[in-house]
Amino acid sequence: MKSLLLFCLLTLPVAFAEGPYPVDPASKRQDGVPKGTVEKFSMDNSRIYPGTKRSYWIYTGGGYVSETGASKIPIVFDNLIAAKEMPVTIGVFVDPGVVDAPNDKSQPRFNRSYEYDAANGNYAKFLTDELLPEIAKTRNLSPDPDHHAICGASSGGICAFDVAWYRPDAFRRVYSMIGTFVGLRGGDEFPTLIRKTEPKPLRVFLQDGENDNNIYCGDWWMANQAMERSLTFSGYEVNHEWGTGAHSHQHGGAIMPNVLRWLWKDFPKPVAVNYEACRSRAKEMLVPGKGWELVSEGHGFTEGPVPGPEGTVYFTDIPKNQVLRVGADGKVAVFLENTQATNGLAFGPDGRLYGCRAGSKEIVSWDLATKQEKVHAKDLNANDLVVAHAGTIYATEPSTHAVWIVRPGQEKVLGSDAFRGVNGVTLTPDQSRLDVADPGGRYVWSATRTADGSLANVQPYHHLHLPPADPDPRSGADGLKTTKDGWLLVATAIGVQICDQPGRVNLILPMPAGARSPSNLCFGGPDRKTLYATAGDKVFKRETQLTGALAWETPVSPPKPKL
């Protein structure tokens, strides 16, 4: 099978006199080197970018993909493949899409910025779900992501990084020339997200010049340097070449052979995550080499994971009306049937399993041994709940934007309806505060607890990251859990966001490629260091260095945070 190198194409005018740059011998035709072929194709049936038409070219080793342009790509490929400085490769060169004008007096809709600049992963879906499967019908492409590289210039440069960022299971080698990591469609957020997100197995080369664009949306020169510093901070294998050039292919094309040599160095050795070089929170919170593992799949919609006795974990399947149990041996079995759309779960200090039963609008609990049921509150359409050490129940009701309080043996009372939205709920380790997720906003709200367990001082507190350039601007904040050290874990649209006590996101854990966003989470296992996450029809887990706090246990005071 052949390796793949994909180029996001963009034609750039040369508006700044630069160069000449040294010409690498691999950029010149060499005697005796087999000449590859370039074929042109078209595509007009995209579901992700409806109505678009585009051209693409396929290079098969042995020109729109010109031998006289700045990069001289077919010549470079031929020479490097012949010299065994890169693997036998199929090159794919893709134009951005265009939607035809309805008549000759109208303009077409040019999709270049929409496709390339949007830092939302849509172009990655287009490549992996539409274009590459079409090419694979006639080309023998390797499925190994370590065999795939991607390159682009300007908006194509950020697009190349965006594709690998969102789909490291498909691309792991990136070359960005004069990349547009500025404020057009969320690209300016990448330097921050790189520092906060769990490192990915990527090898990245950045090229830019000090006379690059400095316009209304940002400074390319400074943005590319910020990218390089962030990638270095998080331990990525990153290389760069800075120059004096402007916004053109000239410099990036001249160094193309050396960049490709570096991207493919030590091939076929896989590109790996280097935790030793990482300076982010990942190094202290995660276990190197231990990512997400599938626990169970084939469910309707999973929710409400909670740790039970002896390392077990319980979770709900809402549409199938089940509560399921993950045993200490990892086996999954049904614990309860006919649960009437029970959603959130929690254990109480009495050892009972509590649940939000949406079908009957009740808060109920079950004895683990006998499965005997008890009703604690009625006429409450609760989504999630937490039970404090003293036995007080706090339950969220999205329809009223409220948190309700159910004290032992008493009727429910309104805790507060000062929240903009409510979903997941948890207590801090010392049980002095109640945290409440707002899925429609970008905050986790915080309320202080008074001596009798009432709520006061409600405010939006934990500031979450939103999906960049996503048509849905909501955080999707759902389930919440805390650690003994005071970290708050939030299930969100972009993965598990981990906040410090002052409310700042320090680390983001994306879910596996292809998985849905997490709906809820908990710490299970005998040492409560295994993070479980429910996500659509699946449940995942991963080892961590964090230790979960359990609300029904004696409160503990976490360390004082750095402010």
C-alpha positions as CSV (number, residue, x, y, z in Angstrom):
1,M,0.0,0.0,0.0
2,K,1.2,3.5,-0.8
3,S,1.6,6.5,1.6
4,L,-0.5,9.6,1.0
5,L,0.5,13.3,0.9
6,L,-2.4,15.7,0.5
7,F,-2.2,19.3,-0.5
8,C,-4.8,22.0,0.2
9,L,-4.3,24.2,-2.9
10,L,-4.3,28.0,-3.0
11,T,-2.9,30.2,-5.7
12,L,-1.0,33.2,-4.3
13,P,0.3,36.3,-6.2
14,V,3.8,37.4,-5.5
15,A,3.5,40.9,-4.2
16,F,6.8,41.3,-2.5
17,A,10.2,40.9,-4.2
18,E,11.9,38.1,-2.3
19,G,14.5,35.5,-2.9
20,P,16.1,34.0,-4.8
21,Y,16.2,31.1,-2.4
22,P,18.7,28.3,-2.8
23,V,17.4,25.5,-5.1
24,D,17.6,22.1,-3.6
25,P,18.9,19.5,-6.1
26,A,15.7,17.5,-5.5
27,S,13.7,20.4,-7.1
28,K,15.5,19.8,-10.5
29,R,14.9,16.9,-12.9
30,Q,17.5,14.2,-12.4
31,D,18.7,11.8,-15.0
32,G,17.5,8.3,-14.6
33,V,14.7,9.2,-12.1
34,P,11.3,7.7,-13.1
35,K,8.7,10.4,-13.8
36,G,5.4,10.2,-12.0
37,T,2.1,10.9,-13.6
38,V,-0.5,13.5,-12.7
39,E,-4.2,13.0,-13.5
40,K,-7.1,15.6,-13.1
41,F,-10.5,14.8,-11.6
42,S,-13.6,16.7,-10.4
43,M,-16.1,16.3,-7.6
44,D,-19.5,17.8,-7.3
45,N,-21.5,15.6,-4.9
46,S,-20.2,16.6,-1.4
47,R,-22.7,16.3,1.4
48,I,-20.6,18.3,3.8
49,Y,-20.2,21.2,1.4
50,P,-23.4,20.9,-0.7
51,G,-23.6,22.4,-4.1
52,T,-19.8,22.8,-4.5
53,K,-17.7,21.8,-7.4
54,R,-14.0,21.3,-7.3
55,S,-11.0,19.9,-9.1
56,Y,-8.4,17.6,-7.7
57,W,-5.3,16.0,-9.0
58,I,-3.6,12.7,-8.2
59,Y,0.1,12.2,-8.5
60,T,1.2,8.6,-8.8
61,G,5.0,8.2,-8.4
62,G,7.5,6.3,-10.5
63,G,1.2,18.8,-14.4
64,Y,-2.4,22.3,-12.5
65,V,0.3,20.6,-10.4
66,S,3.0,22.5,-12.1
67,E,6.7,21.5,-12.5
68,T,7.5,25.2,-12.9
69,G,5.9,26.7,-9.8
70,A,7.5,27.6,-6.5
71,S,7.2,24.1,-5.0
72,K,7.9,21.9,-8.2
73,I,6.1,19.2,-6.4
74,P,6.0,16.4,-9.0
75,I,9.8,16.8,-9.5
76,V,10.5,16.8,-5.8
77,F,8.3,13.7,-5.3
78,D,10.1,11.8,-8.1
79,N,13.5,12.6,-6.8
80,L,12.9,12.0,-3.0
81,I,11.1,8.8,-3.7
82,A,13.9,7.6,-6.0
83,A,16.4,8.6,-3.3
84,K,14.3,6.7,-0.6
85,E,14.0,10.0,1.4
86,M,10.3,9.6,1.4
87,P,8.1,6.5,0.8
88,V,6.4,5.7,-2.4
89,T,3.6,8.2,-2.3
90,I,0.3,9.1,-3.9
91,G,-0.2,12.8,-3.9
92,V,-3.6,14.4,-3.9
93,F,-4.0,18.1,-4.7
94,V,-7.4,19.6,-3.9
95,D,-8.9,22.9,-4.9
96,P,-11.5,24.6,-2.6
97,G,-15.1,24.3,-3.6
98,V,-17.1,26.8,-5.6
99,V,-20.9,27.0,-5.8
100,D,-21.9,28.1,-9.3
101,A,-23.6,31.4,-9.8
102,P,-27.3,31.1,-10.7
103,N,-26.8,33.4,-13.7
104,D,-24.2,35.3,-15.6
105,K,-24.9,38.5,-13.6
106,S,-24.2,36.9,-10.2
107,Q,-21.1,35.8,-8.4
108,P,-20.3,32.2,-7.5
109,R,-20.1,31.4,-3.8
110,F,-16.4,30.9,-3.2
111,N,-15.9,28.3,-0.4
112,R,-12.1,28.8,0.1
113,S,-12.3,30.7,3.4
114,Y,-15.3,28.7,4.7
115,E,-13.6,25.4,4.1
116,Y,-10.0,26.2,4.8
117,D,-10.0,28.9,7.6
118,A,-12.8,27.3,9.7
119,A,-11.1,25.7,12.7
120,N,-14.0,23.2,13.3
121,G,-12.9,19.9,11.7
122,N,-15.4,20.0,8.8
123,Y,-12.7,19.8,6.2
124,A,-11.3,16.8,7.9
125,K,-14.7,15.1,7.6
126,F,-14.8,16.1,3.9
127,L,-11.4,14.4,3.3
128,T,-11.8,11.3,5.4
129,D,-15.5,10.6,4.7
130,E,-15.9,11.8,1.1
131,L,-12.9,12.5,-1.0
132,L,-10.4,9.9,0.2
133,P,-12.9,7.0,0.0
134,E,-13.6,8.0,-3.6
135,I,-9.9,8.0,-4.4
136,A,-9.4,4.7,-2.6
137,K,-11.8,3.0,-5.1
138,T,-9.0,3.2,-7.7
139,R,-5.8,3.7,-5.6
140,N,-4.3,1.4,-3.0
141,L,-4.0,3.8,-0.1
142,S,-2.5,2.8,3.2
143,P,-5.0,3.1,6.1
144,D,-2.2,3.8,8.6
145,P,-2.3,7.5,9.7
146,D,1.5,7.4,10.1
147,H,1.6,7.0,6.3
148,H,-0.4,10.1,5.7
149,A,0.9,13.7,5.5
150,I,-0.9,17.0,4.6
151,C,0.4,20.3,3.4
152,G,-1.0,23.7,2.5
153,A,-0.2,27.4,2.2
154,S,-1.9,30.4,3.6
155,S,-5.5,29.4,4.3
156,G,-4.4,25.9,3.1
157,G,-1.7,26.0,5.8
158,I,-4.2,26.3,8.7
159,C,-6.5,23.8,6.9
160,A,-3.7,21.3,6.8
161,F,-3.1,21.7,10.6
162,D,-6.8,21.7,11.3
163,V,-7.3,18.4,9.5
164,A,-4.5,16.7,11.5
165,W,-5.6,18.3,14.7
166,Y,-9.1,16.9,14.5
167,R,-8.2,13.6,12.9
168,P,-4.8,12.4,14.1
169,D,-6.2,9.0,13.4
170,A,-6.0,9.9,9.7
171,F,-3.0,12.4,9.3
172,R,0.1,12.8,11.5
173,R,2.6,14.8,9.4
174,V,1.9,18.5,8.6
175,Y,3.6,21.2,6.6
176,S,2.1,24.7,6.9
177,M,3.4,27.5,4.7
178,I,2.5,31.0,5.7
179,G,-0.4,29.5,7.7
180,T,-3.4,31.7,8.4
181,F,-3.6,31.2,12.2
182,V,-5.4,34.5,12.7
183,G,-8.9,35.8,13.5
184,L,-10.9,34.8,10.4
185,R,-12.8,31.7,11.5
186,G,-11.4,30.6,14.9
187,G,-7.8,30.0,13.8
188,D,-6.5,32.4,16.4
189,E,-7.7,30.1,19.1
190,F,-5.3,27.3,18.1
191,P,-2.2,28.5,20.1
192,T,-4.3,28.4,23.3
193,L,-6.0,25.1,22.5
194,I,-2.7,23.5,21.7
195,R,-1.4,24.3,25.2
196,K,-4.6,23.1,26.9
197,T,-5.4,20.0,24.9
198,E,-4.0,16.5,25.5
199,P,-1.0,16.2,23.1
200,K,-1.6,14.3,19.9
201,P,0.8,12.2,17.8
202,L,1.6,14.9,15.2
203,R,4.9,16.1,13.5
204,V,4.5,19.7,12.3
205,F,6.7,22.0,10.2
206,L,5.9,25.7,10.1
207,Q,7.2,28.3,7.6
208,D,6.6,32.0,7.6
209,G,8.4,35.4,6.9
210,E,8.5,38.6,8.9
211,N,6.9,40.5,6.0
212,D,3.9,38.3,5.9
213,N,0.4,39.9,6.2
214,N,-0.4,42.2,9.1
215,I,-4.0,43.2,8.5
216,Y,-7.5,43.6,10.0
217,C,-7.7,40.0,11.2
218,G,-4.2,39.6,12.7
219,D,-0.5,39.3,12.2
220,W,0.6,36.1,10.3
221,W,4.2,36.4,11.4
222,M,3.4,36.7,15.1
223,A,0.6,34.1,14.9
224,N,3.0,31.5,13.4
225,Q,5.5,32.1,16.1
226,A,2.8,31.7,18.7
227,M,1.9,28.3,17.1
228,E,5.5,27.2,17.2
229,R,5.9,28.2,20.9
230,S,2.6,26.4,21.8
231,L,3.5,23.2,20.0
232,T,6.9,23.3,21.7
233,F,5.3,23.9,25.1
234,S,3.1,20.8,24.7
235,G,5.9,18.6,23.6
236,Y,5.1,18.2,19.9
237,E,7.8,17.3,17.4
238,V,7.8,20.7,15.7
239,N,10.3,22.4,13.3
240,H,10.2,25.7,11.6
241,E,12.0,28.0,9.2
242,W,11.5,31.7,9.5
243,G,12.5,34.2,6.8
244,T,12.0,37.7,5.5
245,G,9.4,36.9,2.8
246,A,5.9,38.1,2.4
247,H,2.7,36.2,1.8
248,S,3.9,33.9,-1.0
249,H,4.9,30.4,-1.8
250,Q,8.5,31.4,-2.7
251,H,10.3,30.5,0.5
252,G,8.0,27.6,1.5
253,G,8.4,26.1,-2.0
254,A,12.1,26.4,-2.0
255,I,12.5,24.4,1.2
256,M,9.9,21.8,0.3
257,P,12.4,19.0,-0.3
258,N,14.0,19.5,3.1
259,V,10.6,19.8,4.8
260,L,9.5,16.5,3.3
261,R,12.8,14.8,4.3
262,W,12.1,15.9,7.9
263,L,8.4,14.9,7.9
264,W,9.3,11.4,6.6
265,K,12.5,11.0,8.6
266,D,12.8,7.6,10.3
267,F,9.8,6.3,8.4
268,P,8.1,3.9,9.0
269,K,8.7,4.5,12.7
270,P,5.4,6.0,14.1
271,V,5.0,9.6,15.1
272,A,4.5,9.5,18.9
273,V,3.5,11.7,21.8
274,N,6.5,12.9,23.8
275,Y,5.2,13.3,27.4
276,E,8.7,13.9,28.6
277,A,8.9,17.2,26.6
278,C,5.4,18.2,27.5
279,R,5.0,21.1,29.9
280,S,1.2,21.1,30.0
281,R,-1.1,19.7,32.7
282,A,-1.3,16.5,30.7
283,K,2.0,15.3,32.1
284,E,0.7,15.5,35.7
285,M,-2.9,14.4,35.2
286,L,-2.6,11.6,32.6
287,V,-0.8,8.4,32.2
288,P,1.6,8.3,29.2
289,G,0.5,5.7,26.7
290,K,-2.9,5.2,28.3
291,G,-5.7,6.7,26.2
292,W,-9.4,6.1,25.9
293,E,-10.5,2.4,25.9
294,L,-13.9,1.2,24.9
295,V,-15.9,-0.3,27.8
296,S,-19.2,-1.0,26.2
297,E,-21.2,-0.1,23.0
298,G,-24.5,-0.8,21.2
299,H,-26.6,1.1,23.7
300,G,-29.3,3.7,23.0
301,F,-27.9,6.7,24.8
302,T,-25.7,6.4,27.8
303,E,-25.7,8.7,30.8
304,G,-25.3,9.0,34.6
305,P,-22.1,7.1,35.4
306,V,-21.3,6.8,39.1
307,P,-18.8,4.7,41.0
308,G,-20.2,1.9,43.2
309,P,-18.6,-0.4,45.8
310,E,-15.4,-2.3,45.1
311,G,-14.5,-0.5,41.9
312,T,-17.8,-1.0,40.1
313,V,-19.5,1.6,37.9
314,Y,-23.2,2.1,37.2
315,F,-24.7,4.0,34.2
316,T,-28.0,4.4,32.5
317,D,-29.3,3.7,29.0
318,I,-32.2,6.2,28.8
319,P,-34.1,5.0,25.7
320,K,-33.7,1.3,26.7
321,N,-34.9,2.0,30.3
322,Q,-31.9,0.3,31.9
323,V,-29.3,0.8,34.6
324,L,-26.2,-1.2,33.8
325,R,-23.3,-2.2,35.9
326,V,-19.6,-2.4,35.0
327,G,-18.1,-5.0,37.2
328,A,-14.6,-4.9,38.7
329,D,-13.7,-7.5,36.0
330,G,-14.8,-5.0,33.3
331,K,-17.9,-7.0,32.3
332,V,-21.1,-5.1,31.7
333,A,-24.5,-6.4,32.8
334,V,-28.0,-5.1,33.2
335,F,-28.7,-4.1,36.9
336,L,-32.2,-2.7,36.5
337,E,-34.9,-2.9,33.8
338,N,-38.0,-0.8,33.2
339,T,-36.4,2.3,34.7
340,Q,-38.8,4.8,33.0
341,A,-36.1,6.8,31.3
342,T,-33.9,7.2,34.4
343,N,-31.2,9.7,33.6
344,G,-28.6,10.9,36.2
345,L,-27.5,8.6,39.0
346,A,-25.7,9.2,42.4
347,F,-24.9,7.2,45.4
348,G,-25.9,8.4,48.9
349,P,-24.3,8.0,52.3
350,D,-26.9,5.3,53.0
351,G,-25.3,3.1,50.2
352,R,-28.4,3.4,48.0
353,L,-28.3,4.2,44.3
354,Y,-30.3,7.4,43.6
355,G,-31.7,8.3,40.1
356,C,-33.7,10.9,38.2
357,R,-36.7,9.0,36.8
358,A,-37.9,11.2,34.0
359,G,-40.8,8.9,33.0
360,S,-42.6,9.4,36.4
361,K,-41.0,12.8,37.3
362,E,-39.6,11.4,40.5
363,I,-36.3,11.1,42.4
364,V,-36.0,7.5,43.5
365,S,-33.4,5.2,45.1
366,W,-32.7,1.5,45.0
367,D,-31.1,-0.9,47.5
368,L,-28.2,-2.6,45.7
369,A,-28.8,-6.0,47.2
370,T,-32.6,-6.2,47.1
371,K,-33.3,-3.6,44.4
372,Q,-36.1,-2.3,46.8
373,E,-37.2,1.1,45.6
374,K,-37.9,4.3,47.5
375,V,-39.4,7.6,46.2
376,H,-37.8,10.8,47.6
377,A,-39.5,13.5,45.5
378,K,-42.4,13.7,43.1
379,D,-43.4,16.2,40.4
380,L,-39.7,16.9,39.7
381,N,-38.5,16.4,36.1
382,A,-34.9,16.2,37.1
383,N,-31.9,15.6,34.8
384,D,-29.1,15.0,37.2
385,L,-28.4,14.9,40.9
386,V,-25.8,14.7,43.7
387,V,-26.3,13.5,47.3
388,A,-24.3,15.3,49.9
389,H,-22.6,13.6,52.9
390,A,-25.5,14.7,55.1
391,G,-28.0,13.1,52.8
392,T,-29.3,16.2,51.2
393,I,-30.2,15.8,47.5
394,Y,-29.5,18.5,44.9
395,A,-31.3,17.9,41.6
396,T,-31.3,20.0,38.4
397,E,-34.5,20.6,36.4
398,P,-33.8,22.0,32.9
399,S,-37.4,23.0,32.2
400,T,-37.3,25.6,35.1
401,H,-33.6,26.4,35.0
402,A,-33.6,25.5,38.7
403,V,-31.8,23.4,41.3
404,W,-34.2,21.7,43.8
405,I,-33.2,20.6,47.3
406,V,-34.6,17.4,48.9
407,R,-33.5,17.1,52.6
408,P,-33.9,13.7,54.2
409,G,-37.5,12.9,55.0
410,Q,-38.7,16.3,53.7
411,E,-40.5,17.7,50.6
412,K,-38.5,19.3,47.8
413,V,-37.9,23.0,48.0
414,L,-36.5,25.4,45.4
415,G,-32.8,25.9,45.9
416,S,-32.3,28.5,43.2
417,D,-33.6,29.4,39.8
418,A,-30.9,32.1,39.2
419,F,-29.1,29.9,36.6
420,R,-29.3,30.6,32.9
421,G,-29.5,26.9,32.2
422,V,-28.9,23.7,34.2
423,N,-27.8,20.1,33.6
424,G,-25.0,18.4,35.4
425,V,-24.4,19.1,39.1
426,T,-21.7,18.3,41.6
427,L,-20.3,19.4,45.0
428,T,-16.8,20.6,45.6
429,P,-14.7,18.2,47.7
430,D,-15.3,20.3,50.9
431,Q,-19.0,20.6,50.0
432,S,-18.9,24.4,50.4
433,R,-20.1,25.0,46.8
434,L,-22.4,23.5,44.3
435,D,-21.4,23.6,40.6
436,V,-24.0,23.5,37.9
437,A,-23.5,23.0,34.1
438,D,-25.2,25.2,31.6
439,P,-25.2,23.4,28.2
440,G,-26.5,26.4,26.3
441,G,-23.8,28.8,27.5
442,R,-20.1,28.7,28.1
443,Y,-20.1,28.6,31.9
444,V,-20.4,26.2,34.8
445,W,-22.3,28.2,37.4
446,S,-21.3,28.1,41.1
447,A,-23.4,28.6,44.2
448,T,-22.3,28.6,47.8
449,R,-23.9,26.4,50.5
450,T,-25.2,27.9,53.7
451,A,-25.1,26.1,57.0
452,D,-28.5,24.4,56.4
453,G,-27.6,23.4,52.8
454,S,-29.5,26.3,51.1
455,L,-27.9,28.0,48.1
456,A,-26.6,31.5,47.8
457,N,-24.3,33.7,45.7
458,V,-25.1,32.1,42.3
459,Q,-22.8,33.3,39.5
460,P,-21.3,32.0,36.2
461,Y,-17.9,30.9,37.3
462,H,-16.0,28.3,35.3
463,H,-15.2,29.7,31.9
464,L,-15.3,26.9,29.2
465,H,-13.9,26.7,25.7
466,L,-16.5,26.6,22.9
467,P,-16.0,24.6,19.6
468,P,-14.1,27.1,17.3
469,A,-16.1,28.1,14.2
470,D,-18.8,25.6,15.0
471,P,-22.4,26.5,13.7
472,D,-23.5,25.5,17.2
473,P,-22.0,28.0,19.6
474,R,-23.0,26.2,22.8
475,S,-20.6,24.5,25.2
476,G,-22.7,21.5,25.5
477,A,-21.7,21.3,29.2
478,D,-23.3,18.3,30.7
479,G,-22.0,16.0,33.5
480,L,-19.7,17.2,36.2
481,K,-17.3,15.5,38.6
482,T,-14.7,16.7,41.0
483,T,-11.4,15.4,42.3
484,K,-10.0,15.3,45.8
485,D,-7.6,18.1,44.8
486,G,-10.4,20.3,43.7
487,W,-10.3,19.9,39.9
488,L,-13.7,20.1,38.2
489,L,-14.2,17.9,35.1
490,V,-16.9,18.9,32.7
491,A,-18.3,16.9,29.8
492,T,-18.6,19.3,26.9
493,A,-18.9,19.4,23.1
494,I,-15.1,19.5,22.6
495,G,-14.4,16.8,25.2
496,V,-13.7,16.7,28.9
497,Q,-12.6,20.1,30.1
498,I,-10.7,20.2,33.4
499,C,-11.0,23.4,35.4
500,D,-9.0,24.6,38.4
501,Q,-10.7,25.9,41.6
502,P,-10.7,29.5,40.3
503,G,-12.7,28.4,37.3
504,R,-10.1,28.3,34.5
505,V,-9.7,25.4,32.0
506,N,-6.3,23.9,32.3
507,L,-6.6,20.7,30.2
508,I,-9.0,19.4,27.5
509,L,-9.3,15.7,26.8
510,P,-10.9,15.0,23.3
511,M,-12.9,11.9,22.9
512,P,-11.7,9.2,20.4
513,A,-12.1,10.0,16.7
514,G,-15.6,9.2,15.6
515,A,-17.1,9.1,19.1
516,R,-19.8,11.4,20.2
517,S,-19.2,14.2,22.7
518,P,-19.3,13.0,26.3
519,S,-22.6,13.3,28.2
520,N,-21.3,12.5,31.6
521,L,-18.3,11.1,33.6
522,C,-17.1,9.6,36.8
523,F,-14.0,8.2,38.5
524,G,-14.2,4.5,39.1
525,G,-12.0,1.6,39.9
526,P,-10.7,0.6,43.4
527,D,-8.5,3.7,43.6
528,R,-11.0,6.0,41.8
529,K,-8.3,7.0,39.3
530,T,-10.0,5.6,36.2
531,L,-12.0,8.2,34.4
532,Y,-15.2,6.8,32.8
533,A,-17.2,8.8,30.2
534,T,-20.6,8.1,28.6
535,A,-20.7,9.1,24.9
536,G,-23.8,8.4,22.8
537,D,-24.2,4.6,22.4
538,K,-20.8,3.9,24.0
539,V,-18.9,4.1,27.3
540,F,-15.2,4.7,27.5
541,K,-12.5,4.7,30.2
542,R,-8.9,5.8,30.7
543,E,-6.3,5.7,33.5
544,T,-5.4,9.0,35.1
545,Q,-3.3,10.4,37.9
546,L,-6.3,12.1,39.4
547,T,-8.4,10.8,42.3
548,G,-12.2,11.3,42.2
549,A,-14.0,12.8,45.1
550,L,-17.3,11.2,46.3
551,A,-20.0,13.6,47.5
552,W,-21.5,11.1,50.0
553,E,-18.2,10.6,51.8
554,T,-16.8,12.9,54.5
555,P,-15.9,16.3,52.9
556,V,-12.2,17.0,52.4
557,S,-10.4,20.3,52.0
558,P,-8.5,20.6,48.7
559,P,-5.2,22.4,48.6
560,K,-5.3,26.2,48.2
561,P,-5.3,27.0,44.5
562,K,-2.8,29.2,42.6
563,L,-4.6,32.4,41.8
